[in-house]
Amino acid sequence: MISNKGRKLMERIIETIFLVCAALSILSVIVITIYVFAKGSPAIFKVGAANFLFGTVWQPEANQYGILPMIISSVLGTIGAVIIGVFIGLFTAIFLAELAPKKLAGIIRPAVELLAGIPSVVFGFFGLMVLVPIISEYFGGAGNSLLAVIIILSVMILPTVISMSETSIRAVPSTIKEGSLALGASHIQTIFKVILPAAKSGIMASIVLGTGRAIGETMAVILVSGNTALIPHAITDKVRTMTANIALEMGYANGLHQETLFATGVILFIFIMLLNITLNILLRRRDGEAA
Amino acid sequence: MTDPSARRRISDRILTGLAWFCAFITVAVLAWILIYMIIKGAGHINWAFLTNVYKPVRDLYGIYPMIISTLMIIAVTVVIATPIGICSAIYLVEYSKPGRLVNTIRFATETLAGIPSIIYGLFGLVFFVIALHLKYSILSGSLTLSIMVLPTVIRSTEEALKSVPASYREGSLALGATKLKTVSRVVLPSAIPGILTAVILSIGRIVGETAAVYLTAGYVPNVPSSIMRSGRTLSVHLYTLAKEGISFDQAYATATILVVIVAIINFIATRLARRLSRATTGG
């Protein structure tokens, strides 16, 4: 009897341990959010929200803390990367899910996985040594540029877009596809007019996920962007993203300067949160479609 | 009559061609990066490079300290994140009932997966390095990375647990085993390949991480005498070499080593995953 009771108690205790571990994720999100906001938001008020967000001059030594150039650079770099990355990624996903001979898909899929595993600093180094000189030669300028950022980021988000889109395309019930083929549509017509619309939520989710990766990328961007904190007027201009701003100056900043770097993190965090919420809505819709 | 179908055939051809072309680009970019790094870097990798300390004043440019720092960060992170991740996954798969708590946990892990590494770095800096007085250290870096890889560990372990057939659990319970015994003796052992995959995938992320480590473990290029000391990982080393333009030869060599490590990790993970799927579908 006692041993039975003891065992039951033991079971309860261990179940609670499992629960606590699972709850650690929630705790982490809360603590991360609180700390980043607590450390970053005071600076926004000290500098003045308008001055901080819409100021075009970033000169910490002259007490000028405007991050508009960084916001614009981050947004432009991300939009450009998403346009290219989603185009190539979506077509690759279609190829893998619908068109590729089995053997070829068996080669491409591991390649995409490997691409996902390559460290971002290696992408950045490759960009610095290969891409930047090419851009400098064919487009003029130093080569470190918004264009280099866009190209490197578009490659880096490819795996995200490809694997998630492929999964969504594969999840479309084969009856829908067969119905379309039976009505006389060609395979390609079926893919673009029937399967892709049916996989819409999942594909949108892959785009949002890719957007998040692009806007949050740091080290690769630093190595190819030139890091000039000015609003770019041409695609060959040097740029500095929000992420780069944080990483470049965190090492030596202190006082208000350091606080404004955390504030830059707050703005980045808000962007990421908005993307995350969008992603969650899309995923729920996708799972709803599947069920 | 023939016009629309001819046009359709042309557009079909173009779209098919585009799909082939884009898939080719994806593979070509990967091949280009790999081949370029290996051709430029392999020649600079030798025994001295791998085993020397890094003391530019004494003309020593080895990456031995970075290898040790990387291994230490991997070890500590895996020791922290794996048990927590496995326990979370067990709770989610074996114990939880659908409801608000589970939804919140899932939302939290998805949010963690979406937070960029620079934000983890900032958080680790204020929380572990400054608030908890752990300073720039292997431990600060590992704690930060543990939170970062947690979603990976949880998700892969969950998948592994879910793929264990319900009949195993029912058989064990029918024989009078308790829920805990069933989970620890029957479900977990069958999920081991999946859990190993989770660990290996997180090692891959740790090796490749730069921004978060840079801000929490620092970049002192010495062999850390304990986990309370700062250390420079291979990725951070490559970043420093490339950013400061110190030596591109050393940078190529370091990049090659990183790429090879990642390729090996990927190979093992794919192998394990394949064995896992064979084990569950085959028997």
Chai-1 contact restraints between the chains, C-beta under 6 A:
chainA,res_idxA,chainB,res_idxB,connection_type,confidence,min_distance_angstrom,max_distance_angstrom,comment,restraint_id
A,E11,B,L180,contact,1.0,0.0,6.0,A-B,restraint_1
A,I14,B,L180,contact,1.0,0.0,6.0,A-B,restraint_2
A,E15,B,Y95,contact,1.0,0.0,6.0,A-B,restraint_3
A,F18,B,C87,contact,1.0,0.0,6.0,A-B,restraint_4
A,F18,B,I90,contact,1.0,0.0,6.0,A-B,restraint_5
A,F18,B,Y91,contact,1.0,0.0,6.0,A-B,restraint_6
A,F18,B,Y95,contact,1.0,0.0,6.0,A-B,restraint_7
A,L19,B,Y91,contact,1.0,0.0,6.0,A-B,restraint_8
A,C21,B,I84,contact,1.0,0.0,6.0,A-B,restraint_9
A,C21,B,C87,contact,1.0,0.0,6.0,A-B,restraint_10
A,C21,B,S88,contact,1.0,0.0,6.0,A-B,restraint_11
A,A22,B,S88,contact,1.0,0.0,6.0,A-B,restraint_12
A,A22,B,Y91,contact,1.0,0.0,6.0,A-B,restraint_13
A,A22,B,I105,contact,1.0,0.0,6.0,A-B,restraint_14
A,L24,B,I84,contact,1.0,0.0,6.0,A-B,restraint_15
A,S25,B,I105,contact,1.0,0.0,6.0,A-B,restraint_16
A,S25,B,A108,contact,1.0,0.0,6.0,A-B,restraint_17
A,S25,B,T109,contact,1.0,0.0,6.0,A-B,restraint_18
A,I26,B,T104,contact,1.0,0.0,6.0,A-B,restraint_19
A,I26,B,A108,contact,1.0,0.0,6.0,A-B,restraint_20
A,S28,B,I147,contact,1.0,0.0,6.0,A-B,restraint_21
A,V29,B,A108,contact,1.0,0.0,6.0,A-B,restraint_22
A,V29,B,T111,contact,1.0,0.0,6.0,A-B,restraint_23
A,I32,B,F123,contact,1.0,0.0,6.0,A-B,restraint_24
A,Y35,B,F123,contact,1.0,0.0,6.0,A-B,restraint_25
A,Y35,B,V126,contact,1.0,0.0,6.0,A-B,restraint_26
A,Y35,B,F127,contact,1.0,0.0,6.0,A-B,restraint_27
A,V36,B,F123,contact,1.0,0.0,6.0,A-B,restraint_28
A,K39,B,V126,contact,1.0,0.0,6.0,A-B,restraint_29
A,I88,B,C22,contact,1.0,0.0,6.0,A-B,restraint_30
A,I88,B,I25,contact,1.0,0.0,6.0,A-B,restraint_31
A,F91,B,L18,contact,1.0,0.0,6.0,A-B,restraint_32
A,F91,B,A19,contact,1.0,0.0,6.0,A-B,restraint_33
A,F91,B,C22,contact,1.0,0.0,6.0,A-B,restraint_34
A,T92,B,C22,contact,1.0,0.0,6.0,A-B,restraint_35
A,T92,B,A23,contact,1.0,0.0,6.0,A-B,restraint_36
A,T92,B,T26,contact,1.0,0.0,6.0,A-B,restraint_37
A,I94,B,A19,contact,1.0,0.0,6.0,A-B,restraint_38
A,F95,B,A19,contact,1.0,0.0,6.0,A-B,restraint_39
A,F95,B,A23,contact,1.0,0.0,6.0,A-B,restraint_40
A,L99,B,A19,contact,1.0,0.0,6.0,A-B,restraint_41
A,I108,B,A23,contact,1.0,0.0,6.0,A-B,restraint_42
A,I108,B,V27,contact,1.0,0.0,6.0,A-B,restraint_43
A,A111,B,V27,contact,1.0,0.0,6.0,A-B,restraint_44
A,A111,B,L30,contact,1.0,0.0,6.0,A-B,restraint_45
A,E113,B,N266,contact,1.0,0.0,6.0,A-B,restraint_46
A,L114,B,N266,contact,1.0,0.0,6.0,A-B,restraint_47
A,L115,B,L30,contact,1.0,0.0,6.0,A-B,restraint_48
A,G117,B,G204,contact,1.0,0.0,6.0,A-B,restraint_49
A,G117,B,V262,contact,1.0,0.0,6.0,A-B,restraint_50
A,G117,B,N266,contact,1.0,0.0,6.0,A-B,restraint_51
A,I118,B,V262,contact,1.0,0.0,6.0,A-B,restraint_52
A,P119,B,G208,contact,1.0,0.0,6.0,A-B,restraint_53
A,P119,B,S235,contact,1.0,0.0,6.0,A-B,restraint_54
A,P119,B,L258,contact,1.0,0.0,6.0,A-B,restraint_55
A,V121,B,T210,contact,1.0,0.0,6.0,A-B,restraint_56
A,V121,B,S235,contact,1.0,0.0,6.0,A-B,restraint_57
A,V121,B,L238,contact,1.0,0.0,6.0,A-B,restraint_58
A,V121,B,Y239,contact,1.0,0.0,6.0,A-B,restraint_59
A,V122,B,A255,contact,1.0,0.0,6.0,A-B,restraint_60
A,V122,B,L258,contact,1.0,0.0,6.0,A-B,restraint_61
A,F125,B,A242,contact,1.0,0.0,6.0,A-B,restraint_62
A,F125,B,A255,contact,1.0,0.0,6.0,A-B,restraint_63
A,F126,B,I33,contact,1.0,0.0,6.0,A-B,restraint_64
A,L128,B,A242,contact,1.0,0.0,6.0,A-B,restraint_65
A,V155,B,V29,contact,1.0,0.0,6.0,A-B,restraint_66
A,L158,B,T26,contact,1.0,0.0,6.0,A-B,restraint_67
A,S186,B,D12,contact,1.0,0.0,6.0,A-B,restraint_68
A,I188,B,D12,contact,1.0,0.0,6.0,A-B,restraint_69
A,I188,B,L15,contact,1.0,0.0,6.0,A-B,restraint_70
A,G212,B,G114,contact,1.0,0.0,6.0,A-B,restraint_71
A,G216,B,P116,contact,1.0,0.0,6.0,A-B,restraint_72
A,T218,B,I118,contact,1.0,0.0,6.0,A-B,restraint_73
A,T218,B,A211,contact,1.0,0.0,6.0,A-B,restraint_74
A,M219,B,T210,contact,1.0,0.0,6.0,A-B,restraint_75
A,M219,B,A211,contact,1.0,0.0,6.0,A-B,restraint_76
A,M219,B,Y239,contact,1.0,0.0,6.0,A-B,restraint_77
A,L223,B,A242,contact,1.0,0.0,6.0,A-B,restraint_78
A,T243,B,I118,contact,1.0,0.0,6.0,A-B,restraint_79
A,I246,B,I118,contact,1.0,0.0,6.0,A-B,restraint_80
A,A247,B,I118,contact,1.0,0.0,6.0,A-B,restraint_81
A,A247,B,A211,contact,1.0,0.0,6.0,A-B,restraint_82
A,G265,B,I119,contact,1.0,0.0,6.0,A-B,restraint_83
A,G265,B,L122,contact,1.0,0.0,6.0,A-B,restraint_84
A,F269,B,I119,contact,1.0,0.0,6.0,A-B,restraint_85
A,N276,B,T111,contact,1.0,0.0,6.0,A-B,restraint_86
A,N276,B,G114,contact,1.0,0.0,6.0,A-B,restraint_87
